[in-house]
Amino acid sequence: MTQVIAERVWFRLLRLDARMRDSIARRIKTIGLSIPQGDVLTTLTEREGVSQQELAQRLYVTKGNISGLVDRLVSAGLVERRSLDGDRRSHAIFLTPAGRTAAEKAMVIQKQFVAETLGRMDINQLQQLDLLLQAARDSVREGADTQS
């Protein structure tokens, strides 16, 4: 019985994730960004000057994915690469003024979405959901660790 319920919850989480991503993608497209581009820009607002490798790790994507994203963001004038002292092959990634503006717009869109969706839930439900999601995250991490 537990397995049946676990599978139902898993499918619901997948569908919820797809719906949220679709909604955010449509909204963020209005400012000319994709979700991955928005993720890069908003992550850089937390800390600039990171390497592509560190950015990839922070976003849970491959270095190859980040490289292409950063290339497109550089072409759009939203980020810039700066050489790291002592290592011409590695670059630190920084927001341009236009990139900072785009990141701020993306964060407003995200906050509006959260307010219109999860923000409408009762505080007790949100706290309970938060605890359950943390438990699910920990369970997935433990399961992933046993597969390594």
C-alpha positions in Angstrom: 0.0 0.0 0.0 2.8 2.4 0.9 4.4 1.8 -2.6 1.1 2.7 -4.4 0.7 5.9 -2.4 4.4 6.8 -2.9 4.0 6.4 -6.7 0.9 8.5 -6.7 2.7 11.3 -4.8 5.6 11.0 -7.1 3.4 11.5 -10.2 1.6 14.4 -8.5 5.0 16.1 -7.8 6.0 15.6 -11.4 2.8 17.1 -12.7 3.0 20.0 -10.3 6.6 20.7 -11.3 5.6 20.7 -15.0 2.7 23.1 -14.4 4.8 25.4 -12.3 7.6 25.5 -14.9 5.1 26.0 -17.7 3.5 29.0 -15.9 6.8 30.5 -15.0 8.2 29.9 -18.5 5.3 31.8 -20.0 5.6 34.7 -17.6 9.4 35.0 -17.8 9.2 34.9 -21.6 7.5 38.3 -21.4 10.8 39.8 -20.4 12.7 37.9 -23.1 14.2 35.2 -20.9 14.0 31.4 -20.6 13.8 29.7 -17.2 17.5 28.6 -17.3 18.6 32.1 -18.3 16.6 33.6 -15.5 18.1 31.0 -13.1 21.6 32.1 -14.1 20.8 35.8 -13.7 19.1 35.5 -10.3 21.8 33.2 -9.0 24.4 35.8 -10.0 22.5 38.4 -7.9 23.4 36.3 -4.9 27.1 36.1 -5.7 28.9 37.4 -8.8 32.4 36.5 -9.9 31.8 32.7 -9.8 33.4 30.4 -12.3 31.2 28.5 -14.8 32.0 25.3 -13.0 30.7 26.8 -9.7 27.6 28.2 -11.4 26.9 24.8 -12.9 27.2 23.2 -9.5 24.9 25.8 -7.9 22.3 25.2 -10.5 22.6 21.4 -10.7 23.4 21.4 -14.4 26.5 20.4 -16.4 29.3 22.7 -17.2 28.4 22.3 -20.9 24.9 23.5 -20.3 26.2 26.6 -18.4 28.7 27.3 -21.2 26.0 27.6 -23.8 23.7 29.6 -21.5 26.5 32.0 -20.6 27.4 32.4 -24.3 23.8 33.4 -25.1 23.7 35.8 -22.1 27.0 37.4 -23.1 25.7 37.8 -26.6 22.5 39.4 -25.2 24.6 41.8 -23.1 23.3 40.5 -19.8 26.5 39.0 -18.4 30.2 39.3 -19.0 33.1 37.0 -18.6 36.3 38.3 -16.9 39.6 36.4 -16.8 40.6 35.1 -13.4 44.0 36.3 -12.2 46.7 33.8 -13.0 44.4 31.6 -15.2 43.6 32.8 -18.6 41.5 29.7 -19.4 39.0 30.3 -16.5 36.6 33.1 -16.3 34.4 34.7 -13.6 30.9 35.6 -14.5 29.4 39.0 -13.7 26.1 40.7 -14.4 26.0 43.7 -16.6 23.7 46.6 -15.7 21.1 45.2 -18.2 21.6 41.7 -16.7 20.9 43.0 -13.2 17.7 44.8 -14.4 16.6 41.5 -16.1 17.3 39.5 -13.0 15.3 41.9 -10.9 12.4 41.7 -13.3 12.6 37.9 -13.2 12.6 37.9 -9.4 9.5 40.1 -9.3 7.8 37.6 -11.7 8.8 34.7 -9.4 7.6 36.5 -6.3 4.3 37.3 -7.9 3.8 33.7 -9.0 4.6 32.4 -5.4 2.2 35.0 -3.9 -0.6 34.0 -6.4 -0.1 30.2 -5.7 1.6 28.9 -2.6 1.1 32.3 -0.9 -2.6 31.7 -0.8 -2.2 28.6 1.3 -2.7 28.6 5.1 0.5 29.2 7.0 0.1 25.9 8.9 -0.3 24.0 5.6 2.8 25.8 4.2 4.9 24.9 7.2 3.7 21.3 7.0 4.4 21.1 3.3 7.9 22.6 3.9 8.7 19.9 6.4 7.3 17.1 4.1 9.3 18.4 1.2 12.5 18.5 3.3 11.9 14.9 4.3 11.3 13.9 0.7 14.5 15.7 -0.3 16.5 13.9 2.3 15.0 10.6 1.3 15.9 11.2 -2.4 19.4 12.2 -1.4 19.8 9.0 0.7 18.5 7.0 -2.2 20.9 8.7 -4.6 23.8 8.1 -2.3 23.2 4.3 -2.2 23.2 4.2 -6.0 26.6 5.8 -6.3 
